[in-house]
């Protein structure tokens, strides 16, 4: 009887479990359908319009050539004077994206005629850009290396990622029926023009590390924008200009991937090197902050030189009390605790007779003295300005309290011959509460023959006239 009673209950539980499983499966299906819908880029694709638009932007002649030269010069000036605004402006107007996207489209659609045309156009643009920037940097009077130039000489894997994502964004935007303003953003993100200008700087100054580093960055951007374009064109199933056998297609894909791998390998090494340099600088700064704490001694300058071949150097310039050789040895031993094993520690102190320490400390001391003088002068100037403002306010206040007493005396005497004497002063009145006021008060003495009524009339009339005359509604007149 007990088993028979349990069977319906078990059946009900099994039914609930099945319903839950079905609901969960349905939820997953709905979520997958939703994400497929919002991530689908095959909708609203304008294949013919996209192909036509890309092919129009491939060639450099006429207006596009003038725009290219203008963007080269603007980018070179921006790099030369370290102006990010000029560099961004040059990237916005640069037409270099055209042939690069054209190469990706040609490979993706087996259009060899467009491929040759795009390669020729890109080669011409690169040659013109490098020559123009080289000429500029040979003529410019500003020869100092700026941070914007240096930033284009050490490409890493991050630049590869940016180029891939930029290329995807660019071709997806171009393939839409409704065009967007993504391309200018892609041009800024991938930064095609500044590396070529930096390569021109390297040629103009025979700085080959700058030339090859910058040209490699341009190569990374170009190759991976092309690769992204090729992948999206294949995914969107653009029509092929020429059909290849499956074996040839696979062979071509292998060549593309092998070439991409060859291009990406050096950036991987530089990326790893950049990470190691960042770790070294972080550990070195922590070591200096936590251990160079000596009474009467101060670090005036530090130089951190990273070398991947374990020849990294930390140079510290000290001023003040001399630390002993024993303290120096103890500091060197502590470096292992900061993952600085093998790093050379060089401590320069004020008792060092070398020209280097004298120059470093001398320049630092001079700079500190000048800075202190400037700060003191600035404080004194602010103090004097505050005093001047206070005195000007006091002077204005005194002037506002002054009345034309002589003129008023003569005018009142003409209008009221019975007036015998006048006294003026400021009186303070209060209601012994929270009200207190300062009032301009005139005391008038009149001829004794005047009646009380005449005295009150004269007082009222004089008070009204004085309030208008002095533009002060609180003027008060008192008879005595």
ZIFEN-V73915 format. One record per pair of residues at least 12 apart in sequence whose ideal C-beta (glycine too) atoms are under 6 Angstrom apart, sorted by the first residue. I is the first residue (numbers start at 1). J is the second residue. D is the distance in whole Angstrom. If there is no record, write none. Layout:
((I | J | D) (I | J | D))
//
This chain:
((41 | 172 | 6) (44 | 176 | 6) (44 | 177 | 5) (45 | 175 | 5) (45 | 236 | 6) (46 | 177 | 4) (47 | 238 | 6) (50 | 174 | 5) (50 | 175 | 5) (54 | 101 | 5) (54 | 102 | 6) (54 | 105 | 5) (57 | 98 | 3) (58 | 98 | 5) (58 | 99 | 5) (58 | 102 | 4) (58 | 117 | 6) (58 | 118 | 5) (58 | 121 | 5) (59 | 121 | 5) (60 | 121 | 6) (60 | 124 | 6) (60 | 125 | 5) (64 | 95 | 5) (67 | 93 | 6) (67 | 95 | 6) (68 | 95 | 6) (71 | 90 | 5) (71 | 93 | 5) (71 | 94 | 4) (71 | 193 | 6) (72 | 129 | 5) (72 | 132 | 5) (72 | 133 | 6) (74 | 86 | 6) (74 | 89 | 6) (74 | 90 | 4) (75 | 87 | 6) (75 | 90 | 4) (75 | 193 | 5) (75 | 194 | 5) (75 | 197 | 5) (76 | 133 | 5) (76 | 136 | 4) (76 | 197 | 5) (79 | 148 | 5) (79 | 149 | 5) (79 | 197 | 5) (80 | 140 | 6) (80 | 142 | 5) (82 | 146 | 4) (82 | 148 | 5) (87 | 194 | 6) (88 | 188 | 6) (90 | 193 | 5) (91 | 187 | 5) (91 | 188 | 5) (91 | 193 | 6) (92 | 184 | 5) (94 | 187 | 6) (94 | 193 | 4) (96 | 125 | 6) (96 | 192 | 4) (97 | 187 | 6) (99 | 118 | 5) (99 | 121 | 4) (99 | 122 | 4) (100 | 222 | 5) (100 | 225 | 5) (100 | 226 | 6) (101 | 229 | 5) (102 | 118 | 4) (103 | 118 | 4) (103 | 226 | 5) (104 | 226 | 4) (104 | 229 | 3) (104 | 230 | 5) (105 | 233 | 6) (106 | 118 | 6) (107 | 230 | 5) (108 | 230 | 5) (108 | 233 | 3) (108 | 234 | 5) (109 | 238 | 5) (109 | 240 | 5) (109 | 241 | 5) (110 | 240 | 5) (110 | 241 | 5) (110 | 242 | 4) (110 | 244 | 6) (111 | 241 | 4) (129 | 196 | 4) (130 | 196 | 6) (130 | 199 | 6) (130 | 200 | 5) (133 | 197 | 4) (133 | 200 | 3) (134 | 200 | 4) (134 | 203 | 5) (134 | 204 | 5) (137 | 200 | 6) (137 | 201 | 5) (137 | 204 | 4) (138 | 204 | 5) (149 | 198 | 5) (152 | 194 | 5) (152 | 195 | 5) (152 | 198 | 4) (152 | 214 | 5) (152 | 217 | 6) (153 | 210 | 5) (153 | 213 | 4) (153 | 214 | 6) (154 | 213 | 6) (154 | 270 | 6) (155 | 216 | 6) (155 | 217 | 4) (155 | 220 | 5) (155 | 267 | 5) (156 | 267 | 6) (156 | 270 | 5) (156 | 271 | 4) (156 | 274 | 5) (157 | 267 | 5) (157 | 268 | 6) (157 | 271 | 4) (159 | 220 | 5) (160 | 220 | 6) (160 | 224 | 6) (160 | 264 | 6) (160 | 267 | 6) (162 | 189 | 6) (163 | 190 | 5) (163 | 220 | 6) (163 | 221 | 5) (163 | 224 | 4) (163 | 225 | 6) (164 | 224 | 5) (164 | 228 | 5) (166 | 186 | 5) (166 | 189 | 5) (166 | 190 | 4) (167 | 225 | 4) (167 | 228 | 3) (167 | 229 | 6) (168 | 228 | 5) (169 | 182 | 6) (169 | 186 | 5) (170 | 183 | 6) (170 | 186 | 4) (171 | 229 | 5) (171 | 232 | 5) (190 | 221 | 5) (192 | 221 | 6) (195 | 214 | 4) (195 | 217 | 4) (195 | 218 | 4) (196 | 218 | 6) (198 | 214 | 4) (199 | 211 | 5) (199 | 214 | 4) (199 | 215 | 5) (223 | 263 | 5) (227 | 260 | 6) (273 | 308 | 6) (277 | 306 | 4) (280 | 306 | 5) (280 | 312 | 6) (281 | 304 | 6) (283 | 338 | 5) (283 | 339 | 5) (283 | 340 | 6) (284 | 304 | 5) (284 | 314 | 5) (286 | 338 | 6) (287 | 338 | 4) (291 | 331 | 6) (291 | 334 | 6) (294 | 323 | 6) (296 | 320 | 5) (296 | 321 | 4) (297 | 318 | 6) (297 | 320 | 4) (297 | 321 | 5) (298 | 319 | 6) (298 | 320 | 5) (299 | 316 | 6) (300 | 317 | 5) (300 | 319 | 5) (300 | 361 | 6) (300 | 364 | 4) (301 | 317 | 4) (301 | 360 | 5) (302 | 316 | 5) (303 | 315 | 4) (310 | 342 | 4) (312 | 343 | 5) (313 | 344 | 5) (314 | 343 | 6) (314 | 345 | 5) (315 | 346 | 5) (316 | 347 | 5) (317 | 348 | 5) (317 | 360 | 5) (318 | 349 | 5) (319 | 350 | 5) (319 | 361 | 5) (322 | 349 | 5) (322 | 351 | 5) (328 | 347 | 6) (332 | 345 | 5) (405 | 424 | 6) (409 | 422 | 6) (416 | 458 | 6) (418 | 446 | 5) (418 | 447 | 4) (418 | 450 | 6) (419 | 444 | 6) (420 | 445 | 5) (421 | 445 | 4) (422 | 444 | 6) (423 | 443 | 4) (424 | 442 | 6) (425 | 441 | 6) (426 | 438 | 5) (427 | 439 | 5) (427 | 441 | 4) (439 | 474 | 5) (439 | 476 | 5) (440 | 472 | 6) (440 | 475 | 5) (441 | 476 | 5) (442 | 477 | 5) (443 | 478 | 5) (443 | 480 | 5) (444 | 479 | 6) (445 | 480 | 6) (455 | 479 | 5) (459 | 477 | 5) (459 | 479 | 5) (462 | 477 | 5) (463 | 477 | 4))
//
